[in-house]
Amino acid sequence: MAPLPGELTLSFLTRLAARYHLTIRDLLAAVTDVDGLQNLTGMLYPDSEIHLNAQARARVCVLCRVAPHVLERALPAWTREEPCGKYGAGPIGRLMRGEEAVATWGPACPACTTARTGRRVPARRYLAPEERVCAHHRYWLLYVPGTGGLPVPLGQCPEVIEARRRHVRLLRRSPTGAQAFEVARAITSSWWEQPWHAEERLWPSRLKATRPDDAAPAWWKVAARDLITYPETVAVARLLACRPLQQRTATESGGHLPYTLGELPQLLAELTDHLGRPWLTHHLAAVTHGLLFTWAHSCVRAHAASAPAAQQALWKVHSPHRPRPLSDLLPAQQPPTDGVQPAPRTVKRLRGHSLQAERAFDRSLAHARIYYEQHGHLAVPKEAVADGYPLGTWLANLRTRHTRMPTHQAAALHALYPWWNAPWSTLWQRTWHQARAHIEKHGPLETACGFPSTSYSLGEWLYLQCTRYPALHHEQHRLLTQIGIDAAAAAAARPRRRNMRAGAEEALAHARSYTAEHGHLAGVSATTVHHGFPLGRWLAGQRSQQQRGVLSAERQQALAVIDPWWCPPWNLKWQRSYYRARNAVDGHVLRAEAGFIDLGDALAARWLQRQCATYDELHNEIVVRPAASAQ
């Protein structure tokens, strides 16, 4: 007895057992018998598959009278694995089941099976997505967990047959057709799980036309997901695999990463036209996450990078976006017994996401909500810490992998603050909030007069946005319009006149504030920003002028009053270490002979030991003045 092409090994053994008028259990006992013991692991279910070792396969060849190379060519799992048995050597069999352990399969077309075998017996075959449809006999070969599958007649759904023809043509003509279909399947599955739009007509009618008489509507809506969405999946896959559409999408973005799908109207227009759903444009325009948004995002990045890795990312379906397995979703079909309704089946959590990770996200979201209530935004600097929690680092990590986030997490953050993951810097967003707060307090901006009511740094930033207005993101235009800067106002804007004395006084005020907080200016590096003012950049310029001998005496005196050692003649790193050691010494008696072990700061102790060892090499000012200041 010959196997069917692509047949499951267990399906072939079931048909072979029927030829010998045996049950499948009797045949498996004979094939895996070792001294009267059954060398078989795993449980037998209607949707199981079996792996056999070489000795067990030899017994099957004798029973079916078919050459081993024929079986190997017809049965994909025939030599896939050499299982280990319970009783050591001898014939071994291993049963397995589940969508993760067994490749995608479905029932064989009953009419095709009858024509090939001459018997009306069920069979199961490994099926590629395009093989789900038997166009000749008009069947959809539906995989149902826990069963042998279900052939569904397609007499009332000719669009499914036509979609199969287009699917085969796509695979033949496009090298990325198979990958595009997997992305499209995940997209349509996400649409399927959402509440259906009131204007959706095709899916309900298709669902009703294909439902078997003995299937509950709720159960069938879950089981028939891939069948009902198949025509739309093929249509979306053909669009995604279209290279001209990819080029148009990248060009339409204007070089900016999209914030919403509404920024790509051509993509949405072609998508809704191919799907025959014009109302879908409005629904998709506000989407800021999900697999379709991720594909558009990757399309823009791939066009900019043009590297093989960027092209591969175009077809990557991350775990949160993959369709959930039917075994996780299907409700149990158990009739009530003795008038008692059975307990409802618990829907499993989304695979690939642990409950611990979900709880951690909820805790972090609570911190983000508190920060938002206090500041009115989530444009948090990466180094920001809120109530002891590294909120800035958490949000920065989420922004890095936002296209791989679960949909419900991205939706929760978007509901809290829509601009949490804007395609521009968080510094830009924080400064925009600063400008909006200024308008609420002082009134509208005067762009044509150089923003006279603002601080110098804010006015400089606002004028910079006006000069770069044409190159800004579309959503940045919308935000600037909210604070009174549209295209006309940007064109009429004038630069802020710099008042050198006022600017110096502002910088000195920030230097005093920083010294009041930290006790010195040694900790100010070139990148230090103090309350929105670039104190580090300004002080680096003053130190450079001091070292070149061109800084005015008035400015030297003003800075010396704030911190006498604002620009020491030695390295700033030494000065920072000195202040650290001074803080550590406070309240302690120094014991140099003991290696300063009484200090609570090991780094400060080691630094003091090095200074003692090289005392004769130190600068005279280091020997005298820091010691005097410490006293």
VENRAMO-V140884 format. One line per field, one symbol per residue. phi: phi as a letter, one per 40 degrees, with the letter a starting at -180 (. if undefined). A space follows every 50 residues. Layout:
phi: ???
This chain:
phi: .ccccgccccccccccccccfbcccccccccbcbfgbccbbgbcbcbcbb bbccccccccdcccfbcdccccccbcccbcabcbbcbgchcbbbcaahcc cbcdbaccdcccccccbgbcbcabbcbcdcccbcccbfbbcccbdgbcga cbcbdcbcccccccccccccccbbcbccccccccccccccccccdccccc bccccccccbccccccdcccccccdccccddccccccccccccdcccccc cccggbcccbcccbcccccccccccgbccccccccccbahcccccccccc cccccfbdccccccbcbcdcccccccccbccccbccbfgbcccccccccc cgbcccccccccccccccccccccbgabccccccbbfgbccccccccccc bccbcdccccccccccadbcbccbcccccccccccccccccbgccbccbg fcccccccccccccccccdccccdccdcccccbgbbcccccccbcccccd cccccccccccccccccbgabcccccbcbbfgccccccccccccccccgb ccccccccccccadbcaccbcccccccccccccccdgbccbcccgfcccc bccccccccccccbdccccdcccccdccccc
